[in-house]
């Protein structure tokens, strides 16, 4: 292959920015002459600039949550989509790497093929269409040259549609396996209300209600909450003071709290897998806008919301979703874990068993395996449009 290579990479959320920059660094580790363009967050933007390329830092606007947010920002996404497609047409990269973010990226893959742009289309971190719309898998197989997945069961699903697929392992499993787990504080309850402001506003009040009930039963318990940003911390502190809950709120210290707490209440999403990798006994909590929930329950095709339970195919972690996520129910589960060393140890052992399936203990990281798969794909002819 000639150098320098020109690659486009597209991510639309904070987690995608983190996974995307890790892949970019691993790709540059294999070929220092790579130049990146695309869309991402601050981490990917810095890496693209270091490569001599450019990156649209759009995470703050693009990281919408739920159907209503998408509809409200429709015009914005339409303009960004059209501009990116024109850019790829005018100067086709050797490959377009799509990082999660299916609402935008799956449509982009199909549009690239429809416009017959001569490039390879690679998906890194499979969208969870196996959970909500498996009919999209054949469409993806026609549009993509390669799927790089991070959960082991996904490979068989995509390969059955004729799509070349590589299981790279989950980035988090490898990263957190090296983090030593400290001795847990048997009187510490951790609250993790999510990384988006909308999640904090929807979920944290319920967590605070649960904390009040826990403290009435166990005055010796200390409650600590992890905030994603200083702004979230200020909002959460205001909520706690309004409810009269004595709580410590830290910023960007969720991993440390997960390592030390005896039990946790964790918002559904990436944090639940992070908690599993760190062995935290926890319960999954999720509440969304009513419209989003009503749409979701009609399209989801898996029996669990949490990825740990999906991987295990059984309810390892107890899930409290929407109407079931009440302060009383969450308090009961938190007290069950806080009051029983046996229950905590059993759940931690079950979590460890699930994490071992994610391929996090090899001599290469997930991003390094993904980067190797990208270069293997670059050595093959691009898929012709149908």
C-alpha positions in Angstrom: 0.0 0.0 0.0 1.2 3.5 -0.8 1.6 6.1 1.9 0.2 8.3 3.2 -3.2 6.8 3.4 -6.3 8.9 3.7 -9.0 7.5 6.1 -12.3 8.9 7.2 -13.7 8.0 10.7 -17.1 9.0 12.0 -18.3 8.9 15.6 -21.2 10.8 17.2 -21.1 10.3 21.0 -18.6 10.6 23.8 -18.0 6.8 24.0 -17.4 6.7 20.2 -14.9 9.5 20.6 -13.0 7.4 23.1 -13.1 4.2 21.1 -12.4 6.1 17.9 -9.3 7.8 19.1 -7.9 4.5 20.4 -8.4 2.9 17.0 -6.8 5.9 15.3 -3.7 5.6 17.5 -3.5 1.9 16.8 -3.8 2.5 13.1 -1.1 5.1 13.2 1.0 2.6 15.2 0.9 0.3 12.2 1.3 3.1 9.6 2.6 6.5 10.8 1.7 8.1 7.5 -2.1 7.9 7.9 -4.1 11.1 7.6 -7.6 11.2 9.1 -10.7 13.3 8.4 -14.2 12.9 9.6 -16.5 13.7 12.6 -15.9 13.0 16.2 -15.1 14.6 19.6 -12.2 16.4 21.1 -10.0 13.3 21.4 -10.4 12.3 17.8 -10.0 15.9 16.7 -6.7 16.2 18.4 -5.5 12.9 16.9 -6.7 13.9 13.4 -4.8 17.2 13.6 -1.7 15.4 14.7 -2.0 13.2 11.5 -2.2 16.3 9.3 -5.9 15.8 8.8 -9.1 17.5 9.9 -12.0 16.6 12.1 -15.4 18.1 12.8 -15.8 18.2 16.6 -19.6 17.8 16.7 -20.1 15.5 19.8 -21.9 18.2 21.9 -24.6 18.6 19.2 -24.6 15.1 17.8 -24.9 13.2 21.1 -28.7 13.3 21.2 -30.8 10.8 23.3 -34.1 9.3 22.2 -36.6 9.8 19.4 -37.7 13.3 20.4 -34.2 14.7 20.4 -33.5 13.3 17.0 -36.7 14.8 15.6 -35.9 18.2 17.1 -32.4 18.2 15.5 -33.5 16.7 12.1 -32.4 19.8 10.1 -29.0 19.9 11.7 -28.3 16.2 11.0 -29.6 16.5 7.4 -27.2 19.3 6.7 -24.2 17.5 8.3 -25.1 14.3 6.4 -25.2 16.0 3.0 -22.0 18.0 3.6 -20.1 14.9 4.6 -21.3 12.9 1.7 -20.2 15.6 -0.7 -16.8 15.7 1.0 -16.4 11.9 0.6 -17.4 12.1 -3.0 -15.0 14.9 -3.9 -12.0 13.2 -2.2 -12.7 9.5 -1.6 -10.7 8.1 1.3 -9.2 4.6 1.1 -11.8 3.6 3.8 -14.6 5.1 5.8 -14.7 3.8 9.4 -18.0 4.1 11.1 -17.9 4.0 14.9 -21.2 2.9 16.5 -23.8 5.7 16.2 -26.2 3.7 13.9 -28.9 6.3 13.2 -26.4 8.4 11.3 -23.7 5.8 10.3 -25.9 3.1 8.8 -27.6 5.6 6.6 -24.2 7.0 5.6 -23.0 3.5 4.6 -26.0 3.0 2.3 -25.6 6.5 0.8 -22.0 5.9 0.0 -22.9 2.8 -1.9 -25.8 4.5 -3.6 -23.6 7.3 -4.8 -20.9 4.8 -5.9 -18.1 6.4 -4.0 -15.0 4.2 -4.5 -14.1 3.5 -0.9 -14.2 0.6 1.6 -16.8 1.0 4.3 -15.9 -0.5 7.7 -18.0 -0.6 10.8 -16.3 -0.6 14.2 -18.4 -1.4 17.3 -21.5 -2.9 15.8 -24.8 -1.1 16.2 -27.1 -3.2 18.3 -29.5 -3.9 15.4 -29.7 -7.5 16.7 -31.7 -6.1 19.6 -34.2 -3.9 17.8 -34.2 -4.4 14.0 -32.5 -7.5 12.6 -34.0 -6.8 9.2 -31.3 -4.1 8.8 -28.5 -6.7 8.9 -28.9 -7.8 5.2 -28.9 -4.1 4.3 -25.7 -3.6 6.2 -24.2 -6.7 4.6 -24.8 -5.1 1.2 -23.3 -1.8 2.2 -20.3 -2.8 4.3 -16.9 -4.3 3.4 -16.2 -5.4 7.0 -17.9 -5.4 10.5 -15.6 -5.3 13.5 -17.6 -6.3 16.5 -16.9 -6.1 20.3 -19.2 -8.8 21.6 -18.6 -12.5 20.8 -22.1 -13.4 19.8 -22.3 -10.7 17.2 -19.8 -12.4 14.8 -22.1 -15.3 14.0 -25.1 -13.0 13.5 -23.3 -10.9 10.9 -21.4 -13.7 9.2 -24.7 -15.5 8.6 -25.7 -12.6 6.3 -22.5 -12.9 4.3 -20.8 -9.9 5.9 -17.1 -10.4 6.7 -16.8 -10.0 10.4 -14.0 -9.9 13.0 -14.4 -10.1 16.8 -11.8 -7.7 18.2 -12.8 -7.9 21.8 -14.3 -5.2 24.0 -12.0 -2.2 24.5 -13.1 -1.8 28.1 -12.4 -5.4 29.1 -8.7 -5.0 28.3 -8.3 -1.5 29.7 -10.0 -2.3 33.1 -8.5 -5.8 33.5 -5.2 -4.1 34.4 -6.9 -1.8 37.0 -6.4 -3.3 40.5 -9.6 -3.6 42.5 -9.2 -2.2 46.0 -10.8 -3.5 49.1 -14.4 -2.5 49.1 -16.0 -0.3 51.8 -18.9 -2.3 53.1 -20.8 0.9 54.0 -20.3 2.8 50.7 -23.2 3.0 48.2 -22.3 4.4 44.7 -24.8 6.2 42.5 -24.1 6.5 38.7 -26.9 8.5 37.0 -25.3 8.6 33.5 -23.2 10.8 31.3 -25.9 12.9 29.7 -27.7 15.8 31.4 -31.1 14.3 30.4 -30.3 11.1 32.1 -29.2 12.9 35.2 -32.4 14.9 35.3 -34.6 11.8 34.7 -32.7 9.2 36.8 -30.9 11.0 39.7 -34.0 12.1 41.6 -35.1 8.5 41.8 -31.6 7.4 42.9 -31.8 10.2 45.6 -35.1 8.9 46.8 -33.6 5.4 47.1 -30.6 6.8 49.0 -33.0 8.5 51.5 -34.7 5.1 52.2 -31.3 3.3 52.5 -30.1 5.9 55.0 -33.2 5.5 57.1 -32.6 1.8 57.4 -28.8 2.0 57.5 -27.6 5.4 59.0 -24.0 4.1 58.9 -24.0 4.0 55.0 -22.2 6.7 53.1 -23.6 7.7 49.7 -21.4 8.9 46.9 -22.4 9.9 43.4 -20.2 10.1 40.2 -20.8 13.1 37.9 -19.5 13.1 34.4 -18.8 16.9 34.3 -18.6 19.8 36.8 -21.9 21.1 35.4 -23.6 17.7 36.1 -22.0 17.8 39.6 -23.5 21.2 40.3 -26.9 20.1 39.1 -26.8 16.9 41.2 -25.7 18.8 44.3 -28.6 21.2 43.9 -31.0 18.2 43.6 -29.5 16.5 46.7 -29.7 19.7 48.8 -33.4 20.2 47.7 -34.2 16.7 48.9 -32.1 16.9 52.0 -29.9 14.0 51.1 -26.4 13.9 52.6 -24.2 12.8 49.7 -20.7 13.3 48.3 -20.5 14.1 44.6 -17.3 13.6 42.7 -16.4 14.5 39.1 -14.8 12.2 36.6 -14.0 9.7 39.3 -16.5 7.0 38.5 -13.9 4.2 38.1 -12.5 4.9 41.5 -16.0 4.8 43.1 -16.8 1.5 41.3 -13.6 0.0 42.7 -14.4 1.0 46.3 -18.2 0.9 46.7 -19.9 -2.2 48.2 -22.9 -1.7 45.9 -24.1 0.6 43.2 -27.1 1.9 41.3 -26.0 2.3 37.7 -27.7 4.0 34.7 -28.0 1.7 31.7 -25.3 2.1 29.1 -21.5 1.9 29.0 -21.2 2.4 32.7 -22.9 -0.9 33.4 -20.2 -2.8 31.5 -17.5 -0.6 33.2 -19.0 -1.6 36.6 -19.0 -5.3 35.6 -15.3 -5.1 34.5 -14.5 -3.6 37.9 -16.5 -6.2 39.8 -19.0 -3.7 41.4 -22.2 -5.4 42.6 -24.9 -3.2 41.1 -28.4 -2.8 39.9 -29.3 -1.4 36.5 -31.5 1.6 36.4 -33.1 3.3 33.4 -35.8 5.9 32.8 -36.5 7.8 29.6 -39.2 10.1 28.1 -42.5 8.4 27.8 -42.6 8.6 24.0 -39.1 7.1 23.8 -40.0 4.3 26.1 -43.3 3.4 24.3 -41.5 3.2 21.0 -38.6 1.2 22.5 -40.8 -1.5 24.1 -42.3 -2.1 20.7 -39.1 -2.6 18.8 -36.6 -4.2 21.3 -36.2 -7.9 20.5 -34.0 -9.0 23.4 -35.2 -10.1 26.8 -32.8 -7.8 28.7 -31.7 -4.2 28.5 -28.3 -4.7 30.2 -25.4 -6.0 28.1 -24.2 -8.2 31.0 -27.5 -10.0 31.1 -27.6 -10.3 27.3 -24.1 -11.8 27.2 -25.0 -14.2 30.0 -28.5 -14.9 28.6 -29.9 -14.7 32.1 -30.6 -12.0 34.7 -27.2 -11.7 36.4 -27.9 -8.1 37.3 -31.3 -6.9 38.4 -32.9 -4.4 36.0 -35.2 -1.6 37.1 -36.7 0.1 34.0 -39.1 3.0 33.7 -42.1 2.4 36.0 -40.2 -0.3 37.9 -37.5 2.1 38.8 -39.0 3.5 42.0 -37.1 4.7 45.0 -38.5 1.8 47.1 -37.5 -0.9 44.6 -34.0 0.5 44.2 -33.6 0.9 48.0 -34.6 -2.7 48.5 -32.0 -3.9 46.0 -29.3 -1.7 47.4 -29.9 -2.9 50.9 -30.0 -6.5 49.7 -26.4 -6.0 48.5 -25.2 -3.8 51.3 -26.5 -6.2 54.0 -25.2 -9.5 52.5 -21.5 -10.2 51.8 -22.6 -13.5 50.2 -24.9 -11.7 47.8 -22.2 -9.2 46.8 -19.6 -11.9 46.4 -21.9 -14.1 44.3 -22.8 -11.2 42.0 -19.1 -10.1 41.6 -18.2 -13.7 40.6 -21.0 -13.8 38.1 -19.8 -10.5 36.6 -16.2 -11.7 36.3 -17.4 -14.8 34.5 -19.2 -12.7 31.9 -16.3 -10.3 31.4 -14.0 -13.2 30.5 -16.0 -13.7 27.3 -15.1 -10.3 26.0 -11.5 -11.1 25.0 -9.7 -8.7 27.3 -6.7 -10.8 28.3 -4.6 -11.2 25.2 -1.3 -9.7 24.2 -3.1 -7.2 22.0 -5.7 -4.6 22.8 -9.1 -4.5 21.1 -8.1 -1.4 19.2 -4.9 -3.1 18.0 -6.9 -6.1 16.8 -9.4 -3.8 15.1 -6.6 -1.8 13.4 -5.1 -5.0 12.0 -8.5 -6.0 10.6 -8.8 -2.6 9.0 -5.4 -3.0 7.2 -6.4 -6.5 6.1 -9.5 -5.0 4.6 -7.5 -2.3 2.8 -5.6 -5.0 1.0 -8.8 -6.4 -0.5 -10.9 -4.9 -3.3 -13.8 -2.7 -2.3 -17.3 -4.0 -2.5 -19.1 -2.9 -5.6 -22.4 -1.1 -5.2 -25.6 -3.1 -5.9 
